[in-house]
Amino acid sequence: MRRLFTIAAIFSLLLCSVCLAASPKKVTMPPYEEFTLDNGLTVYVMETREVPLVTMRLLLPVGSVHDIPGKEGIASLTARLLLKGAAGMTAEEISATVEGIGGELEARATRDYTLLNGNFMARDMEFGLGIMADLLLRPDLPEEEIEREKGIIAAEIRRNRENPYRFTSTQFMKLIAGDHPYAHPVSGNAGSVGSMTRDDISGFHGDYFNPAGAILAIVGDVDKKKALALIKKNFSGWKGSEVELTVPKLAEKRFPGRRIIVIDKKDSTQGQIRIGNIAVGRDTPHYFPITVANSVLGGGFTSRLMREIRVVRGLSYGARSVSYQFKGGGLFLVSTYTKNETLREAIDVALDELGKIRDAAVEEEELESSKRYISGLFPFRIETNDHLANWLTEIAFYGLEKEFVENYRSNISEVTSEKAQEAARSYFHVDDCMIVLLADYEVVKDQLEGLGEIEVIKFDGIE
């Protein structure tokens, strides 16, 4: 009977892990301690005693940005294989053992880093740290699992190709980033993944899965001394050569002038639209003005893009703007779709709204509404052990101020109309931008007259 509650069910009860301070604009993270092992592993331990759960989040500073040329997707595949056999345990044994005690394990790579994440009952912390150490330090990388995962990834790539929204977004990133390693999808492409061997993966793991620069956050119903003793027991023996993991920088504005690229997909009845340019990375000092300006423009259901494109004109069910921020830079884009007949109208409306937020100060009422919306949602981003572990590792990895969470709402409240407009002028480009369209070119080409120089790429010619 003691195993009846799943981790997910108990997490839903964890609503009080963060205390709201007297000021409505300030939140307080529970206290935590920081340690550094002799091998360079940084450790954070945070006690939250509300429920008998513990989250273990280990971040390795190696992501798809570090993929080997020609082996794009190797960071992602290596991460996926951590759960597919380690220390003599098969994938089935790992899964059955973890699920048998109500635990959860996840391993994945992003553009910037690799994550190994575990959620367990507090009484199973020793087991959780032990199995995470096995997965990370002693992966078996069995050949049959490698081939199985390669097949799964190939199927995922095919599905993404058949999804117009995902395909266009992937191609926009590829086209906007050019020869930068952020350009390729985290999962790689069919050719690169298909060519990988066990030796490639084992070599990548040996070269880049090192304790120096790695960050481990333990959050939950834990005793700091016991947690540190178990961490030392399991991870002190982790050795590795110190490889310098550099991330090349994206230029802040890649395209002077306007460039239009049409991915020509015959028989498309709708057109996908992406408009944007290179912007800034996660460490930008303009993070909060960008956040507010983006919220006004396209960051929510009441944003300008949603109002004009969906509500007023009925051109699409969805329209949004996004600021993607990575370690080596970022990008800003507007994303929407519409039927063929109204493609140019949707593009013009999006460009018009980009121009307005750059050229005119945001009215105080609209500004305050967006700031209240952002601040109101923020406590929900720090209410679970998983959220808190995420913040600890993100703050450390991206070199943010340690008081980032505590000061988040006050920093949002201090964004003025002038600061929001300055951020929009700097990063929300309307004349200097790339416009990527997925559409039937013969059907829509007359609408594109006067928009800018057009390049047409055949859909069937894209891997």
Buried (B, 14 or more C-beta within 10 A) or exposed (E): EEEEBBBEEBBEEBEEBBEEEEEEBBBEBBEBEBBEBEBBBBBBBBBBEBBBBBBBBBBBBBBBBBBBEEBBBBBBBBBBBBBBBBBEBBBEEBBEBBEEBBBBBEBBBBBBBBBBBBBBBBEBBBBBBBBBBBBBBEBBBBEEBBEBBBEBBBEEBEEBBEEBBBBBBBBBBBBBBEEBBBBBBBBBBBEBBEBBEBEBBBBBBEBBBBBBBBBBBBBBBBEBEEBBEBBBEBBEEBEBEEBEBEBEEBEBBBBEEBBBBBBBBEEBEBBBBBBBBBBBBBBBEBBBBBBBBBBBBBBBEBBBBBBBBBEEBEBBEBBBBBBBBBBBBBBBBBBBBBEBEBBBBBBEBBBEBBBBBBEEEBEEEBBEBBBEBBBEEBBEBBBBBBBBBBBBBBBBBBEBEEEBBBBBBBBBBBBBBEBBBBBBBBBBBBEBBBBBBBBBBEBBBEBBEEBBEBEEBEBEEBE
